[in-house]
Amino acid sequence: HRIFRIQLPHSEDLPPTWELAYTLPSDVPASVSLTCLWGRSADEIYLGTTAGGVFLRDGSTAVAEMSPGTGDAILAICGDAQGNVYAIGENGLAMHRSTAGSWEAFGEVEARAGDHFTGLVPAPDSMSCYALQKTNPGITGGGLGRIWKLDGTTATLEVRGECGHWQE
Protein backbone atom coordinates (compact mmCIF):
# COMPACT_ATOMS: atom_id res chain seq x y z
CA HIS A 1 0.00 0.00 0.00
CA ARG A 2 1.47 3.32 -1.11
CA ILE A 3 0.10 6.82 -1.34
CA PHE A 4 1.36 9.12 -4.05
CA ARG A 5 0.93 12.83 -4.66
CA ILE A 6 1.02 14.59 -7.98
CA GLN A 7 3.16 17.63 -8.55
CA LEU A 8 1.96 19.98 -11.23
CA PRO A 9 4.74 21.92 -12.98
CA HIS A 10 4.73 25.70 -13.22
CA SER A 11 5.06 25.43 -16.98
CA GLU A 12 2.37 23.94 -19.23
CA ASP A 13 5.14 22.44 -21.37
CA LEU A 14 6.22 20.01 -18.65
CA PRO A 15 4.25 16.90 -17.65
CA PRO A 16 3.06 16.36 -14.08
CA THR A 17 5.16 14.08 -11.92
CA TRP A 18 4.18 11.62 -9.21
CA GLU A 19 6.12 11.14 -6.01
CA LEU A 20 5.73 8.71 -3.15
CA ALA A 21 4.11 10.51 -0.22
CA TYR A 22 3.58 7.67 2.26
CA THR A 23 4.05 3.92 2.48
CA LEU A 24 1.67 2.10 4.75
CA PRO A 25 3.31 -0.19 7.25
CA SER A 26 3.30 -3.94 6.79
CA ASP A 27 0.92 -4.41 9.73
CA VAL A 28 -2.00 -3.37 7.50
CA PRO A 29 -2.82 -6.66 5.73
CA ALA A 30 -2.16 -6.66 2.00
CA SER A 31 -5.64 -8.14 1.45
CA VAL A 32 -7.25 -4.95 2.80
CA SER A 33 -8.42 -2.53 0.08
CA LEU A 34 -8.11 1.02 1.35
CA THR A 35 -10.52 3.75 0.26
CA CYS A 36 -9.50 6.80 2.28
CA LEU A 37 -7.34 8.14 5.06
CA TRP A 38 -7.35 11.05 7.46
CA GLY A 39 -4.97 11.96 10.21
CA ARG A 40 -4.79 14.41 13.07
CA SER A 41 -1.05 13.75 13.43
CA ALA A 42 1.60 11.19 12.45
CA ASP A 43 0.53 9.22 15.54
CA GLU A 44 -3.21 9.22 14.74
CA ILE A 45 -4.02 8.15 11.18
CA TYR A 46 -7.36 6.53 10.28
CA LEU A 47 -7.68 4.26 7.24
CA GLY A 48 -11.05 3.35 5.68
CA THR A 49 -11.63 0.12 3.75
CA THR A 50 -13.91 -1.20 1.03
CA ALA A 51 -15.29 -3.74 3.54
CA GLY A 52 -16.47 -0.98 5.89
CA GLY A 53 -13.70 -1.21 8.41
CA VAL A 54 -11.49 1.45 9.97
CA PHE A 55 -7.88 0.96 11.02
CA LEU A 56 -6.13 3.32 13.41
CA ARG A 57 -2.40 3.77 12.90
CA ASP A 58 -0.95 5.07 16.17
CA GLY A 59 2.58 5.71 14.92
CA SER A 60 3.85 2.19 15.57
CA THR A 61 1.03 -0.22 14.69
CA ALA A 62 -2.23 -0.32 12.76
CA VAL A 63 -5.17 -1.75 14.69
CA ALA A 64 -8.57 -2.67 13.24
CA GLU A 65 -10.87 -0.37 15.23
CA MET A 66 -14.32 -1.07 13.89
CA SER A 67 -16.43 -2.63 11.25
CA PRO A 68 -20.18 -1.94 11.27
CA GLY A 69 -20.77 -5.37 9.78
CA THR A 70 -22.71 -4.05 6.80
CA GLY A 71 -19.93 -4.51 4.24
CA ASP A 72 -20.52 -0.95 3.00
CA ALA A 73 -17.31 0.85 2.04
CA ILE A 74 -15.98 3.71 4.13
CA LEU A 75 -15.60 6.59 1.64
CA ALA A 76 -14.30 9.42 3.84
CA ILE A 77 -12.97 10.04 7.34
CA CYS A 78 -12.60 13.41 9.08
CA GLY A 79 -12.24 14.80 12.57
CA ASP A 80 -12.97 17.97 14.50
CA ALA A 81 -11.13 20.09 17.06
CA GLN A 82 -13.10 18.47 19.89
CA GLY A 83 -11.40 15.10 19.29
CA ASN A 84 -14.32 13.44 17.50
CA VAL A 85 -13.73 11.38 14.34
CA TYR A 86 -16.40 10.64 11.72
CA ALA A 87 -16.56 7.96 9.01
CA ILE A 88 -19.08 7.98 6.18
CA GLY A 89 -19.76 5.57 3.35
CA GLU A 90 -22.10 3.70 1.10
CA ASN A 91 -25.83 3.22 1.73
CA GLY A 92 -26.10 5.87 4.43
CA LEU A 93 -23.25 4.58 6.59
CA ALA A 94 -22.39 7.36 9.08
CA MET A 95 -20.35 6.59 12.19
CA HIS A 96 -18.93 8.63 15.07
CA ARG A 97 -15.83 7.79 17.13
CA SER A 98 -15.90 9.29 20.59
CA THR A 99 -12.82 10.63 22.33
CA ALA A 100 -12.96 7.43 24.42
CA GLY A 101 -12.43 5.36 21.23
CA SER A 102 -15.82 3.70 20.68
CA TRP A 103 -17.62 3.85 17.29
CA GLU A 104 -21.39 4.28 16.99
CA ALA A 105 -23.83 4.91 14.16
CA PHE A 106 -25.74 8.20 14.05
CA GLY A 107 -29.35 7.42 14.93
CA GLU A 108 -30.58 10.41 12.90
CA VAL A 109 -29.19 9.05 9.61
CA GLU A 110 -31.33 6.35 8.02
CA ALA A 111 -29.26 3.73 6.19
CA ARG A 112 -30.87 3.19 2.76
CA ALA A 113 -29.62 1.49 -0.38
CA GLY A 114 -28.26 4.03 -2.85
CA ASP A 115 -28.06 6.91 -0.36
CA HIS A 116 -24.26 7.08 -0.47
CA PHE A 117 -22.23 9.68 1.37
CA THR A 118 -19.72 11.23 -1.02
CA GLY A 119 -17.81 13.88 0.89
CA LEU A 120 -16.77 14.94 4.38
CA VAL A 121 -15.09 18.22 5.34
CA PRO A 122 -14.36 20.07 8.57
CA ALA A 123 -16.59 23.07 9.34
CA PRO A 124 -14.91 26.48 9.08
CA ASP A 125 -14.71 26.70 12.89
CA SER A 126 -13.23 23.14 13.07
CA MET A 127 -15.74 22.27 15.80
CA SER A 128 -17.80 19.92 13.61
CA CYS A 129 -17.81 18.39 10.11
CA TYR A 130 -20.18 18.50 7.15
CA ALA A 131 -21.13 15.41 5.15
CA LEU A 132 -22.57 15.36 1.64
CA GLN A 133 -25.01 12.55 0.86
CA LYS A 134 -26.25 11.54 -2.58
CA THR A 135 -29.80 10.26 -2.43
CA ASN A 136 -31.41 7.57 -4.54
CA PRO A 137 -33.24 9.13 -7.52
CA GLY A 138 -35.56 6.11 -7.68
CA ILE A 139 -37.54 7.15 -4.61
CA THR A 140 -39.84 10.12 -4.01
CA GLY A 141 -37.80 13.17 -3.06
CA GLY A 142 -34.55 11.43 -3.98
CA GLY A 143 -31.71 12.38 -6.26
CA LEU A 144 -30.91 15.90 -5.07
CA GLY A 145 -28.92 15.01 -2.00
CA ARG A 146 -28.49 16.14 1.59
CA ILE A 147 -25.95 18.03 3.65
CA TRP A 148 -25.52 16.87 7.25
CA LYS A 149 -23.73 18.61 10.11
CA LEU A 150 -21.91 16.06 12.28
CA ASP A 151 -21.27 17.47 15.74
CA GLY A 152 -20.17 15.04 18.41
CA THR A 153 -22.88 12.39 18.69
CA THR A 154 -25.49 14.41 16.75
CA ALA A 155 -26.17 14.45 13.00
CA THR A 156 -28.34 17.39 11.92
CA LEU A 157 -29.86 17.58 8.46
CA GLU A 158 -28.88 21.08 7.30
CA VAL A 159 -30.00 21.07 3.66
CA ARG A 160 -32.00 18.59 1.59
CA GLY A 161 -33.05 18.52 -2.02
CA GLU A 162 -36.65 17.59 -2.68
CA CYS A 163 -38.95 17.73 -5.68
CA GLY A 164 -36.53 19.68 -7.86
CA HIS A 165 -35.38 22.34 -5.38
CA TRP A 166 -33.29 22.77 -2.26
CA GLN A 167 -34.83 23.26 1.17
CA GLU A 168 -33.12 24.47 4.34
Secondary structure, 3 states (H helix, E strand, C coil): CEEEEEECCCCCCCCCEEEEEEECCCCCCCCCCEEEEEEEECCEEEEEECCCCEEEECCCCEEEEECCCCCCCEEEEEECCCCCEEEEEHHHCEEEECCCCCEEECCCCCCCCCCCEEEEEECCCCCCEEEEECCCCCCCCCCCCEEEEEECCEEEEEEEEECCEEEC
